[in-house]
Amino acid sequence: MSGPDSRPVWPVLVLAGLVLAAGQGYVFLAARLGVPFAIPVGIVGLASLAFVFRGPVGQALALRLGLRDGVPDEAAGQVLGELDELRTRVQELEERVDFSERLLAQVPRVTDREQSRL
């Protein structure tokens, strides 16, 4: 089921099958060998999988499955550029507000009594 714009489904199915088979094997062995086997092997297994999938193997797999493309990196660069521009504008606005506050602090305030005399 692959068209001109869609990615093939079989790599996802193969990966899901491997994960299910490994999970069933782990559950079977944990039931047979008990908790002293299940906890340490589970922790080491999950840490190993996390290490492998965070590296180049995981990146290649993500690219192959279409979970990561080159386009979001370009879009992220554009968003970061716009964010820098907005930060600059906010900084300029803060300076203007500070200047306005200093000017208002220098102007003597007219009380209600003085206004009624005018």
N, CA, C and O atoms as CSV, one atom per row, in Angstrom:
chain,resi,resn,atom,element,x,y,z
A,1,MET,N,N,0.826,-1.179,0.000
A,1,MET,CA,C,0.000,0.000,0.000
A,1,MET,C,C,0.870,1.242,0.000
A,1,MET,O,O,0.863,2.011,0.961
A,2,SER,N,N,1.611,1.438,-1.061
A,2,SER,CA,C,2.450,2.617,-1.156
A,2,SER,C,C,2.132,3.340,-2.440
A,2,SER,O,O,2.127,2.754,-3.523
A,3,GLY,N,N,1.870,4.613,-2.302
A,3,GLY,CA,C,1.566,5.440,-3.453
A,3,GLY,C,C,2.701,6.418,-3.680
A,3,GLY,O,O,3.760,6.296,-3.065
A,4,PRO,N,N,2.491,7.382,-4.554
A,4,PRO,CA,C,3.557,8.330,-4.833
A,4,PRO,C,C,3.887,9.217,-3.635
A,4,PRO,O,O,5.041,9.614,-3.472
A,5,ASP,N,N,2.915,9.536,-2.802
A,5,ASP,CA,C,3.156,10.417,-1.671
A,5,ASP,C,C,3.194,9.693,-0.334
A,5,ASP,O,O,3.571,10.302,0.667
A,6,SER,N,N,2.821,8.426,-0.275
A,6,SER,CA,C,2.783,7.717,1.002
A,6,SER,C,C,4.008,6.829,1.146
A,6,SER,O,O,4.626,6.436,0.157
A,7,ARG,N,N,4.344,6.526,2.368
A,7,ARG,CA,C,5.477,5.660,2.660
A,7,ARG,C,C,4.964,4.237,2.832
A,7,ARG,O,O,3.806,4.041,3.200
A,8,PRO,N,N,5.816,3.233,2.569
A,8,PRO,CA,C,5.374,1.848,2.730
A,8,PRO,C,C,5.073,1.533,4.187
A,8,PRO,O,O,5.693,2.080,5.099
A,9,VAL,N,N,4.117,0.647,4.388
A,9,VAL,CA,C,3.664,0.304,5.732
A,9,VAL,C,C,4.463,-0.858,6.312
A,9,VAL,O,O,4.520,-1.001,7.533
A,10,TRP,N,N,5.071,-1.677,5.491
A,10,TRP,CA,C,5.690,-2.903,5.982
A,10,TRP,C,C,6.815,-2.672,6.991
A,10,TRP,O,O,6.953,-3.502,7.890
A,11,PRO,N,N,7.640,-1.606,6.920
A,11,PRO,CA,C,8.660,-1.458,7.961
A,11,PRO,C,C,8.056,-1.261,9.350
A,11,PRO,O,O,8.593,-1.745,10.346
A,12,VAL,N,N,6.952,-0.557,9.401
A,12,VAL,CA,C,6.291,-0.346,10.685
A,12,VAL,C,C,5.738,-1.664,11.215
A,12,VAL,O,O,5.835,-1.946,12.409
A,13,LEU,N,N,5.161,-2.464,10.333
A,13,LEU,CA,C,4.619,-3.760,10.754
A,13,LEU,C,C,5.724,-4.709,11.216
A,13,LEU,O,O,5.551,-5.432,12.197
A,14,VAL,N,N,6.843,-4.708,10.521
A,14,VAL,CA,C,7.971,-5.562,10.923
A,14,VAL,C,C,8.496,-5.135,12.278
A,14,VAL,O,O,8.744,-5.975,13.143
A,15,LEU,N,N,8.667,-3.825,12.471
A,15,LEU,CA,C,9.153,-3.325,13.759
A,15,LEU,C,C,8.171,-3.655,14.877
A,15,LEU,O,O,8.585,-4.067,15.961
A,16,ALA,N,N,6.879,-3.478,14.627
A,16,ALA,CA,C,5.875,-3.808,15.640
A,16,ALA,C,C,5.895,-5.296,15.962
A,16,ALA,O,O,5.758,-5.672,17.126
A,17,GLY,N,N,6.063,-6.147,14.957
A,17,GLY,CA,C,6.153,-7.589,15.191
A,17,GLY,C,C,7.364,-7.957,16.028
A,17,GLY,O,O,7.267,-8.791,16.929
A,18,LEU,N,N,8.505,-7.343,15.740
A,18,LEU,CA,C,9.706,-7.610,16.533
A,18,LEU,C,C,9.538,-7.173,17.988
A,18,LEU,O,O,9.950,-7.882,18.906
A,19,VAL,N,N,8.937,-6.015,18.190
A,19,VAL,CA,C,8.713,-5.526,19.550
A,19,VAL,C,C,7.757,-6.454,20.294
A,19,VAL,O,O,7.988,-6.770,21.461
A,20,LEU,N,N,6.693,-6.893,19.638
A,20,LEU,CA,C,5.750,-7.813,20.278
A,20,LEU,C,C,6.402,-9.149,20.605
A,20,LEU,O,O,6.174,-9.700,21.683
A,21,ALA,N,N,7.213,-9.680,19.687
A,21,ALA,CA,C,7.886,-10.959,19.933
A,21,ALA,C,C,8.865,-10.838,21.098
A,21,ALA,O,O,8.929,-11.726,21.948
A,22,ALA,N,N,9.628,-9.745,21.142
A,22,ALA,CA,C,10.570,-9.544,22.246
A,22,ALA,C,C,9.821,-9.380,23.562
A,22,ALA,O,O,10.241,-9.913,24.590
A,23,GLY,N,N,8.724,-8.650,23.534
A,23,GLY,CA,C,7.934,-8.465,24.754
A,23,GLY,C,C,7.343,-9.773,25.260
A,23,GLY,O,O,7.335,-10.029,26.464
A,24,GLN,N,N,6.854,-10.595,24.353
A,24,GLN,CA,C,6.302,-11.895,24.755
A,24,GLN,C,C,7.390,-12.807,25.307
A,24,GLN,O,O,7.160,-13.528,26.279
A,25,GLY,N,N,8.566,-12.784,24.702
A,25,GLY,CA,C,9.676,-13.575,25.212
A,25,GLY,C,C,10.090,-13.135,26.599
A,25,GLY,O,O,10.366,-13.967,27.464
A,26,TYR,N,N,10.134,-11.836,26.816
A,26,TYR,CA,C,10.483,-11.305,28.132
A,26,TYR,C,C,9.442,-11.709,29.172
A,26,TYR,O,O,9.798,-12.128,30.273
A,27,VAL,N,N,8.181,-11.589,28.836
A,27,VAL,CA,C,7.114,-11.958,29.769
A,27,VAL,C,C,7.180,-13.453,30.096
A,27,VAL,O,O,7.005,-13.843,31.250
A,28,PHE,N,N,7.427,-14.277,29.100
A,28,PHE,CA,C,7.525,-15.716,29.322
A,28,PHE,C,C,8.691,-16.042,30.261
A,28,PHE,O,O,8.529,-16.800,31.217
A,29,LEU,N,N,9.854,-15.473,29.986
A,29,LEU,CA,C,11.015,-15.736,30.831
A,29,LEU,C,C,10.836,-15.164,32.242
A,29,LEU,O,O,11.252,-15.782,33.221
A,30,ALA,N,N,10.222,-13.996,32.340
A,30,ALA,CA,C,9.997,-13.400,33.654
A,30,ALA,C,C,9.047,-14.252,34.474
A,30,ALA,O,O,9.220,-14.383,35.685
A,31,ALA,N,N,8.042,-14.835,33.827
A,31,ALA,CA,C,7.104,-15.703,34.556
A,31,ALA,C,C,7.789,-16.986,35.011
A,31,ALA,O,O,7.500,-17.493,36.095
A,32,ARG,N,N,8.691,-17.512,34.192
A,32,ARG,CA,C,9.371,-18.766,34.536
A,32,ARG,C,C,10.477,-18.557,35.578
A,32,ARG,O,O,10.655,-19.386,36.471
A,33,LEU,N,N,11.226,-17.436,35.462
A,33,LEU,CA,C,12.398,-17.241,36.311
A,33,LEU,C,C,12.135,-16.336,37.515
A,33,LEU,O,O,12.940,-16.311,38.445
A,34,GLY,N,N,11.040,-15.605,37.516
A,34,GLY,CA,C,10.650,-14.820,38.681
A,34,GLY,C,C,11.160,-13.383,38.666
A,34,GLY,O,O,11.785,-12.919,37.712
A,35,VAL,N,N,10.861,-12.706,39.770
A,35,VAL,CA,C,11.176,-11.287,39.922
A,35,VAL,C,C,12.690,-11.021,39.909
A,35,VAL,O,O,13.112,-10.015,39.338
A,36,PRO,N,N,13.534,-11.893,40.523
A,36,PRO,CA,C,14.974,-11.601,40.476
A,36,PRO,C,C,15.519,-11.515,39.043
A,36,PRO,O,O,16.549,-10.879,38.817
A,37,PHE,N,N,14.861,-12.129,38.101
A,37,PHE,CA,C,15.259,-12.013,36.691
A,37,PHE,C,C,14.588,-10.805,36.036
A,37,PHE,O,O,15.231,-10.064,35.293
A,38,ALA,N,N,13.324,-10.610,36.304
A,38,ALA,CA,C,12.519,-9.644,35.556
A,38,ALA,C,C,12.975,-8.200,35.766
A,38,ALA,O,O,13.087,-7.444,34.801
A,39,ILE,N,N,13.238,-7.811,37.005
A,39,ILE,CA,C,13.547,-6.406,37.279
A,39,ILE,C,C,14.892,-5.993,36.682
A,39,ILE,O,O,14.934,-5.030,35.916
A,40,PRO,N,N,16.000,-6.683,37.001
A,40,PRO,CA,C,17.269,-6.208,36.427
A,40,PRO,C,C,17.332,-6.329,34.906
A,40,PRO,O,O,17.854,-5.436,34.239
A,41,VAL,N,N,16.812,-7.409,34.357
A,41,VAL,CA,C,16.851,-7.566,32.903
A,41,VAL,C,C,15.949,-6.532,32.232
A,41,VAL,O,O,16.293,-6.008,31.172
A,42,GLY,N,N,14.817,-6.237,32.829
A,42,GLY,CA,C,13.931,-5.218,32.279
A,42,GLY,C,C,14.580,-3.843,32.279
A,42,GLY,O,O,14.476,-3.110,31.295
A,43,ILE,N,N,15.251,-3.484,33.376
A,43,ILE,CA,C,15.914,-2.178,33.464
A,43,ILE,C,C,17.054,-2.090,32.452
A,43,ILE,O,O,17.168,-1.102,31.727
A,44,VAL,N,N,17.893,-3.117,32.405
A,44,VAL,CA,C,19.016,-3.111,31.467
A,44,VAL,C,C,18.509,-3.112,30.019
A,44,VAL,O,O,19.064,-2.416,29.169
A,45,GLY,N,N,17.474,-3.880,29.741
A,45,GLY,CA,C,16.926,-3.933,28.389
A,45,GLY,C,C,16.355,-2.598,27.941
A,45,GLY,O,O,16.603,-2.158,26.818
A,46,LEU,N,N,15.590,-1.949,28.818
A,46,LEU,CA,C,15.015,-0.647,28.458
A,46,LEU,C,C,16.100,0.415,28.299
A,46,LEU,O,O,16.027,1.240,27.388
A,47,ALA,N,N,17.107,0.403,29.177
A,47,ALA,CA,C,18.204,1.366,29.046
A,47,ALA,C,C,18.969,1.147,27.744
A,47,ALA,O,O,19.358,2.106,27.078
A,48,SER,N,N,19.182,-0.114,27.386
A,48,SER,CA,C,19.883,-0.417,26.134
A,48,SER,C,C,19.080,0.038,24.925
A,48,SER,O,O,19.636,0.618,23.993
A,49,LEU,N,N,17.789,-0.218,24.934
A,49,LEU,CA,C,16.941,0.233,23.826
A,49,LEU,C,C,16.933,1.752,23.717
A,49,LEU,O,O,17.009,2.299,22.617
A,50,ALA,N,N,16.842,2.429,24.848
A,50,ALA,CA,C,16.849,3.893,24.820
A,50,ALA,C,C,18.167,4.413,24.260
A,50,ALA,O,O,18.175,5.359,23.473
A,51,PHE,N,N,19.288,3.797,24.661
A,51,PHE,CA,C,20.600,4.210,24.170
A,51,PHE,C,C,20.707,3.994,22.662
A,51,PHE,O,O,21.201,4.864,21.945
A,52,VAL,N,N,20.254,2.861,22.187
A,52,VAL,CA,C,20.352,2.547,20.760
A,52,VAL,C,C,19.445,3.458,19.942
A,52,VAL,O,O,19.860,3.969,18.902
A,53,PHE,N,N,18.214,3.667,20.399
A,53,PHE,CA,C,17.271,4.456,19.616
A,53,PHE,C,C,17.531,5.954,19.697
A,53,PHE,O,O,17.006,6.703,18.872
A,54,ARG,N,N,18.316,6.414,20.654
A,54,ARG,CA,C,18.678,7.828,20.715
A,54,ARG,C,C,19.866,8.139,19.813
A,54,ARG,O,O,20.150,9.309,19.555
A,55,GLY,N,N,20.550,7.137,19.339
A,55,GLY,CA,C,21.737,7.321,18.516
A,55,GLY,C,C,21.423,7.311,17.031
A,55,GLY,O,O,20.291,7.566,16.621
A,56,PRO,N,N,22.445,7.011,16.224
A,56,PRO,CA,C,22.270,7.027,14.773
A,56,PRO,C,C,21.280,5.985,14.266
A,56,PRO,O,O,20.618,6.197,13.250
A,57,VAL,N,N,21.178,4.865,14.969
A,57,VAL,CA,C,20.223,3.832,14.538
A,57,VAL,C,C,18.795,4.359,14.662
A,57,VAL,O,O,17.978,4.166,13.763
A,58,GLY,N,N,18.501,5.019,15.766
A,58,GLY,CA,C,17.168,5.583,15.955
A,58,GLY,C,C,16.865,6.688,14.963
A,58,GLY,O,O,15.742,6.792,14.467
A,59,GLN,N,N,17.863,7.518,14.669
A,59,GLN,CA,C,17.654,8.588,13.693
A,59,GLN,C,C,17.393,8.018,12.300
A,59,GLN,O,O,16.517,8.498,11.581
A,60,ALA,N,N,18.158,6.993,11.926
A,60,ALA,CA,C,17.944,6.364,10.624
A,60,ALA,C,C,16.570,5.705,10.553
A,60,ALA,O,O,15.890,5.781,9.530
A,61,LEU,N,N,16.170,5.062,11.638
A,61,LEU,CA,C,14.861,4.426,11.678
A,61,LEU,C,C,13.745,5.463,11.583
A,61,LEU,O,O,12.746,5.244,10.898
A,62,ALA,N,N,13.916,6.592,12.272
A,62,ALA,CA,C,12.916,7.651,12.208
A,62,ALA,C,C,12.808,8.231,10.804
A,62,ALA,O,O,11.710,8.514,10.324
A,63,LEU,N,N,13.947,8.407,10.150
A,63,LEU,CA,C,13.909,8.892,8.769
A,63,LEU,C,C,13.234,7.884,7.848
A,63,LEU,O,O,12.454,8.259,6.973
A,64,ARG,N,N,13.534,6.616,8.045
A,64,ARG,CA,C,12.969,5.557,7.197
A,64,ARG,C,C,11.463,5.447,7.386
A,64,ARG,O,O,10.727,5.223,6.425
A,65,LEU,N,N,11.007,5.604,8.616
A,65,LEU,CA,C,9.580,5.487,8.897
A,65,LEU,C,C,8.827,6.784,8.598
A,65,LEU,O,O,7.598,6.821,8.659
A,66,GLY,N,N,9.559,7.833,8.279
A,66,GLY,CA,C,8.911,9.098,7.956
A,66,GLY,C,C,8.499,9.886,9.173
A,66,GLY,O,O,7.654,10.776,9.078
A,67,LEU,N,N,9.084,9.572,10.326
A,67,LEU,CA,C,8.742,10.298,11.542
A,67,LEU,C,C,9.519,11.600,11.661
A,67,LEU,O,O,9.186,12.462,12.474
A,68,ARG,N,N,10.553,11.732,10.847
A,68,ARG,CA,C,11.371,12.935,10.907
A,68,ARG,C,C,11.832,13.257,9.492
A,68,ARG,O,O,12.389,12.407,8.799
A,69,ASP,N,N,11.594,14.482,9.078
A,69,ASP,CA,C,12.014,14.935,7.756
A,69,ASP,C,C,12.968,16.113,7.924
A,69,ASP,O,O,13.164,16.616,9.030
A,70,GLY,N,N,13.550,16.537,6.824
A,70,GLY,CA,C,14.426,17.701,6.852
A,70,GLY,C,C,13.656,19.000,6.929
A,70,GLY,O,O,14.229,20.023,7.303
A,71,VAL,N,N,12.411,18.997,6.599
A,71,VAL,CA,C,11.609,20.217,6.567
A,71,VAL,C,C,11.424,20.840,7.947
A,71,VAL,O,O,11.546,22.059,8.062
A,72,PRO,N,N,11.137,20.077,8.999
A,72,PRO,CA,C,10.956,20.710,10.301
A,72,PRO,C,C,12.203,21.453,10.784
A,72,PRO,O,O,12.072,22.445,11.502
A,73,ASP,N,N,13.415,21.005,10.412
A,73,ASP,CA,C,14.617,21.711,10.819
A,73,ASP,C,C,14.668,23.093,10.184
A,73,ASP,O,O,15.056,24.060,10.839
A,74,GLU,N,N,14.282,23.197,8.913
A,74,GLU,CA,C,14.235,24.491,8.248
A,74,GLU,C,C,13.159,25.373,8.872
A,74,GLU,O,O,13.366,26.568,9.082
A,75,ALA,N,N,12.019,24.775,9.163
A,75,ALA,CA,C,10.935,25.537,9.789
A,75,ALA,C,C,11.348,25.999,11.174
A,75,ALA,O,O,11.006,27.107,11.587
A,76,ALA,N,N,12.081,25.160,11.896
A,76,ALA,CA,C,12.544,25.543,13.227
A,76,ALA,C,C,13.502,26.724,13.128
A,76,ALA,O,O,13.460,27.620,13.971
A,77,GLY,N,N,14.364,26.741,12.113
A,77,GLY,CA,C,15.269,27.872,11.915
A,77,GLY,C,C,14.516,29.152,11.628
A,77,GLY,O,O,14.888,30.220,12.114
A,78,GLN,N,N,13.456,29.049,10.838
A,78,GLN,CA,C,12.641,30.219,10.535
A,78,GLN,C,C,11.929,30.722,11.791
A,78,GLN,O,O,11.860,31.928,12.031
A,79,VAL,N,N,11.407,29.804,12.578
A,79,VAL,CA,C,10.710,30.191,13.817
A,79,VAL,C,C,11.694,30.844,14.786
A,79,VAL,O,O,11.358,31.834,15.436
A,80,LEU,N,N,12.907,30.295,14.886
A,80,LEU,CA,C,13.905,30.893,15.777
A,80,LEU,C,C,14.293,32.294,15.312
A,80,LEU,O,O,14.521,33.178,16.138
A,81,GLY,N,N,14.370,32.506,13.992
A,81,GLY,CA,C,14.653,33.840,13.474
A,81,GLY,C,C,13.553,34.829,13.835
A,81,GLY,O,O,13.830,35.958,14.241
A,82,GLU,N,N,12.312,34.402,13.684
A,82,GLU,CA,C,11.184,35.263,14.061
A,82,GLU,C,C,11.175,35.534,15.559
A,82,GLU,O,O,10.834,36.635,15.991
A,83,LEU,N,N,11.548,34.535,16.350
A,83,LEU,CA,C,11.604,34.713,17.800
A,83,LEU,C,C,12.653,35.752,18.172
A,83,LEU,O,O,12.409,36.584,19.046
A,84,ASP,N,N,13.818,35.721,17.526
A,84,ASP,CA,C,14.847,36.726,17.780
A,84,ASP,C,C,14.354,38.122,17.422
A,84,ASP,O,O,14.622,39.085,18.141
A,85,GLU,N,N,13.624,38.229,16.294
A,85,GLU,CA,C,13.074,39.522,15.898
A,85,GLU,C,C,12.068,40.031,16.925
A,85,GLU,O,O,12.061,41.216,17.258
A,86,LEU,N,N,11.221,39.137,17.425
A,86,LEU,CA,C,10.238,39.536,18.437
A,86,LEU,C,C,10.914,39.942,19.741
A,86,LEU,O,O,10.468,40.879,20.404
A,87,ARG,N,N,11.972,39.255,20.110
A,87,ARG,CA,C,12.711,39.634,21.327
A,87,ARG,C,C,13.281,41.033,21.192
A,87,ARG,O,O,13.243,41.823,22.136
A,88,THR,N,N,13.816,41.341,20.002
A,88,THR,CA,C,14.366,42.674,19.764
A,88,THR,C,C,13.270,43.728,19.875
A,88,THR,O,O,13.476,44.779,20.483
A,89,ARG,N,N,12.119,43.452,19.296
A,89,ARG,CA,C,11.014,44.417,19.365
A,89,ARG,C,C,10.522,44.603,20.797
A,89,ARG,O,O,10.218,45.724,21.205
A,90,VAL,N,N,10.441,43.524,21.559
A,90,VAL,CA,C,10.008,43.640,22.957
A,90,VAL,C,C,11.014,44.450,23.759
A,90,VAL,O,O,10.631,45.249,24.614
A,91,GLN,N,N,12.298,44.249,23.489
A,91,GLN,CA,C,13.325,45.004,24.187
A,91,GLN,C,C,13.192,46.501,23.871
A,91,GLN,O,O,13.308,47.337,24.767
A,92,GLU,N,N,12.949,46.836,22.601
A,92,GLU,CA,C,12.748,48.239,22.231
A,92,GLU,C,C,11.521,48.818,22.932
A,92,GLU,O,O,11.554,49.957,23.399
A,93,LEU,N,N,10.446,48.046,23.008
A,93,LEU,CA,C,9.239,48.518,23.691
A,93,LEU,C,C,9.488,48.727,25.182
A,93,LEU,O,O,8.977,49.683,25.766
A,94,GLU,N,N,10.268,47.844,25.803
A,94,GLU,CA,C,10.603,48.019,27.220
A,94,GLU,C,C,11.376,49.317,27.434
A,94,GLU,O,O,11.135,50.034,28.406
A,95,GLU,N,N,12.304,49.620,26.526
A,95,GLU,CA,C,13.069,50.865,26.647
A,95,GLU,C,C,12.160,52.071,26.502
A,95,GLU,O,O,12.326,53.060,27.216
A,96,ARG,N,N,11.203,52.005,25.588
A,96,ARG,CA,C,10.264,53.115,25.417
A,96,ARG,C,C,9.397,53.303,26.657
A,96,ARG,O,O,9.150,54.435,27.075
A,97,VAL,N,N,8.936,52.213,27.243
A,97,VAL,CA,C,8.110,52.315,28.452
A,97,VAL,C,C,8.938,52.907,29.594
A,97,VAL,O,O,8.451,53.760,30.336
A,98,ASP,N,N,10.179,52.461,29.736
A,98,ASP,CA,C,11.035,53.015,30.791
A,98,ASP,C,C,11.233,54.511,30.584
A,98,ASP,O,O,11.160,55.284,31.539
A,99,PHE,N,N,11.482,54.923,29.351
A,99,PHE,CA,C,11.662,56.342,29.050
A,99,PHE,C,C,10.395,57.128,29.388
A,99,PHE,O,O,10.467,58.201,29.986
A,100,SER,N,N,9.240,56.595,29.005
A,100,SER,CA,C,7.966,57.275,29.290
A,100,SER,C,C,7.735,57.383,30.788
A,100,SER,O,O,7.264,58.415,31.268
A,101,GLU,N,N,8.059,56.337,31.531
A,101,GLU,CA,C,7.883,56.379,32.987
A,101,GLU,C,C,8.788,57.431,33.616
A,101,GLU,O,O,8.376,58.124,34.546
A,102,ARG,N,N,10.018,57.557,33.117
A,102,ARG,CA,C,10.924,58.578,33.653
A,102,ARG,C,C,10.412,59.978,33.348
A,102,ARG,O,O,10.505,60.872,34.189
A,103,LEU,N,N,9.868,60.174,32.145
A,103,LEU,CA,C,9.314,61.488,31.806
A,103,LEU,C,C,8.117,61.822,32.686
A,103,LEU,O,O,7.983,62.951,33.157
A,104,LEU,N,N,7.254,60.847,32.906
A,104,LEU,CA,C,6.082,61.097,33.747
A,104,LEU,C,C,6.475,61.350,35.189
A,104,LEU,O,O,5.792,62.092,35.896
A,105,ALA,N,N,7.549,60.754,35.630
A,105,ALA,CA,C,7.995,60.970,37.009
A,105,ALA,C,C,8.542,62.385,37.188
A,105,ALA,O,O,8.496,62.917,38.297
A,106,GLN,N,N,9.050,62.995,36.145
A,106,GLN,CA,C,9.606,64.343,36.243
A,106,GLN,C,C,8.533,65.420,36.218
A,106,GLN,O,O,8.757,66.506,36.753
A,107,VAL,N,N,7.382,65.164,35.622
A,107,VAL,CA,C,6.312,66.159,35.522
A,107,VAL,C,C,5.635,66.277,36.877
A,107,VAL,O,O,5.206,65.272,37.444
A,108,PRO,N,N,5.533,67.496,37.404
A,108,PRO,CA,C,4.858,67.653,38.699
A,108,PRO,C,C,3.367,67.361,38.548
A,108,PRO,O,O,2.734,67.754,37.568
A,109,ARG,N,N,2.839,66.680,39.516
A,109,ARG,CA,C,1.427,66.307,39.466
A,109,ARG,C,C,0.562,67.466,39.933
A,109,ARG,O,O,0.896,68.175,40.882
A,110,VAL,N,N,-0.542,67.636,39.249
A,110,VAL,CA,C,-1.498,68.681,39.601
A,110,VAL,C,C,-2.575,68.031,40.457
A,110,VAL,O,O,-3.203,67.060,40.037
A,111,THR,N,N,-2.788,68.562,41.651
A,111,THR,CA,C,-3.802,68.001,42.547
A,111,THR,C,C,-5.182,68.487,42.145
A,111,THR,O,O,-5.324,69.364,41.293
A,112,ASP,N,N,-6.192,67.908,42.767
A,112,ASP,CA,C,-7.577,68.296,42.467
A,112,ASP,C,C,-7.837,69.738,42.881
A,112,ASP,O,O,-8.573,70.451,42.199
A,113,ARG,N,N,-7.249,70.173,43.979
A,113,ARG,CA,C,-7.451,71.557,44.427
A,113,ARG,C,C,-6.880,72.547,43.425
A,113,ARG,O,O,-7.493,73.570,43.118
A,114,GLU,N,N,-5.697,72.223,42.925
A,114,GLU,CA,C,-5.081,73.126,41.973
A,114,GLU,C,C,-5.888,73.168,40.675
A,114,GLU,O,O,-5.972,74.216,40.035
A,115,GLN,N,N,-6.474,72.054,40.287
A,115,GLN,CA,C,-7.276,72.045,39.080
A,115,GLN,C,C,-8.542,72.884,39.261
A,115,GLN,O,O,-8.976,73.557,38.326
A,116,SER,N,N,-9.129,72.849,40.442
A,116,SER,CA,C,-10.371,73.582,40.659
A,116,SER,C,C,-10.080,75.098,40.673
A,116,SER,O,O,-10.963,75.892,40.348
A,117,ARG,N,N,-8.882,75.494,41.039
A,117,ARG,CA,C,-8.524,76.901,41.014
A,117,ARG,C,C,-8.305,77.402,39.597
A,117,ARG,O,O,-8.517,78.578,39.302
A,118,LEU,N,N,-7.881,76.504,38.730
A,118,LEU,CA,C,-7.592,76.929,37.352
A,118,LEU,C,C,-8.867,77.139,36.638
A,118,LEU,O,O,-8.864,77.501,35.461
